[in-house]
Amino acid sequence: MPSSLGRRAAQVGGAIVVLAWAAALFAPILSPYDPAAFERMQLAPPGSTHWLGTDEIGRDVLSRLLFGARSSLLVGWLAVVIAISIGTVVGLVAGWGGGVVDAVAMRSVDLLLAFPRLFLALLVIAFWGPSAWLVTVVLGLTGWMTTARLVRAQVLALRDREFIVAARAVGMPVRRLLWRHLLPQCTGTIVVAATLMLGNTILAESALSFLGLGVQVPDASWGGMLNEARGVWRSAWWLALFPGVLITCTVIAHNLLGDGLRDWLDPRMSRIESAERGNSE
Amino acid sequence: MNALAPMPSTPSLALLEVEGLRTEFPSAEGIARVLDGVTFTLARADTLGLVGESGSGKTMTALSILGLVPPPGKVTSGAVRFEGTELLKLGPEALRRVRGRRIALIFQEPNGTFDPVMQVGAQVAELLREVGDVETRAADREAVDLLRKVHLPDPSRVARLYPHQLSGGMGQRVAVAMALAGRPKLLIADEAASGLDLTIQAQIRELLSEVQSERRMAMLWISHDLGSVAQVASRVAVMYAGRIVETGPTRRVFGAPHHPYTRALLRARPTLDRRRRSLEALAGAAPLPTRLPAHCPFYDRCPAREERCRQEDPIERSVGPAHKVRCLVDPSSGAS
């Protein structure tokens, strides 16, 4: 296993994710300009007054990128939290319950997976009108199926394990069994699913904002900025390059972090050290 | 070593009565009847040994009593009365409250029966909270007390270990502690000492006998090891092909076995003080649970079989004080 390389990649990924969150949190402090303010200079190339230039109507690109991080990360992470929560509960219940419960849950998953995610999102947005919150909820409600399948598979593999049968034989309540003994065994799976989904969801948010269906002006978003750059990117390359690079880097960073977290969180690995170090609770 | 306890307050009422228990699994080859009318009783604070070869249904008996038969298997008929309550009629939640609090089960290979990613002390504490009605704050301390009770050296250190760090003997002691968490009236020990080395086996048996007399707990000791049964159990039931073929006081069953299968089992075990050099293995195999015959299931392998054994299925008959056997043949015809 290329562990040192993998660890380094995960560290880089993690650092980028932390940086992105820092940028998002401290955007009001870090931004040199008001992201919605029109400056005199339009389409100014990167330079000493505007480090990353200005756009067609004279807004500071750096400030907009910093505030755009808020939209991308918040929408992406919230949507994933929603998706993971639903998926985990559905997967646990389906895997444990079996029979009819399982059949109904898994056929619903199949049904939902048959629809392209963006199509569903477009449909809902066409009906309710575009907004960042709606995008979050829609991406959350359309993203849980893979997690449900993974968690279900994990529960099926675990439910007949001797320690689960033994715990039942001494009277452990099912609720606690699922929550305290099955769920922790699924952590690795869930974390990997979540981080891979984060990359995807951030990308989906960018796509929807690019189409003008996500974050609405005057709020900044990376997808929206790409859209605004469409007409002029041949001459004003900085308008397309910086948001594009940020989307790419953020997505890759989340994926690298996910791989690293899986190795680290896997309950079957390296518990000995913590036990030997351990103090009483 | 197992002194009979004083008479319980309700002498006539057995703690556990299993009657005609039948458990079946649907399969591609037809219905597999893994339990075919298991019947036995167990008195309060008494120990019953359940012996038989692999696949005879010993473990399935334990799982059927507790409602833990893995699907698609099902208990299809029979009765399991525990303290007068019919367990087979209880709902899942009521049954769960029986498990741990009234009846606890421990398995062979203790270390596989713990959550691999949780410190064992935390697992004992969790169980104390859930089935032992211990307050959350006191649970950790009581868990260490319980580990001390099963004679684990340095219990507060053991409490912080993960299952894979325990030796087999330590693991079985922790398993006993967990089984005791709900103060059960019956402990089912399914091959609880098998697979451990001999001195550890003896220690585990000793520990169980100790807690048993201390807590006036009955025990169903399931084992293929006749020696351990003789050590632990005051009564013994011999299983074959999903039924009990002989039951009675251990001394009688092992001293004067009636059923040809019991005799075969006794001859198949190694001893030091006999002149016989080779063990007598029993030829053939038990009938498949999908193809149980209408006549005696032991017929094919029986050294004492007669023509009528192929015509009828023997019912249980008494052959001595509390000694019953399901065999048509009179044992005087065979040497034992």
Interface residues (C-beta under 8 A of the other chain):
Chain A: G98 D160 R161 E162 F163 V165 A166 A167 R168 A169 V170 G171 M172 P173 V174 R176 R180 H181 P184 Q185 P267 R268 R271 I272 A275 G278 N279 S280 E281
Chain B: L66 L68 P70 P71 R96 R97 V98 R99 G100 R101 A104 L105 I106 F107 E109 G112 T113 F114 D115 P116 V117 M118 Q119 A122 E126 L127 E130 V131 D140 S156 A159 R160 L161 Y162 Q165 A175 M178 A179 A181 G182
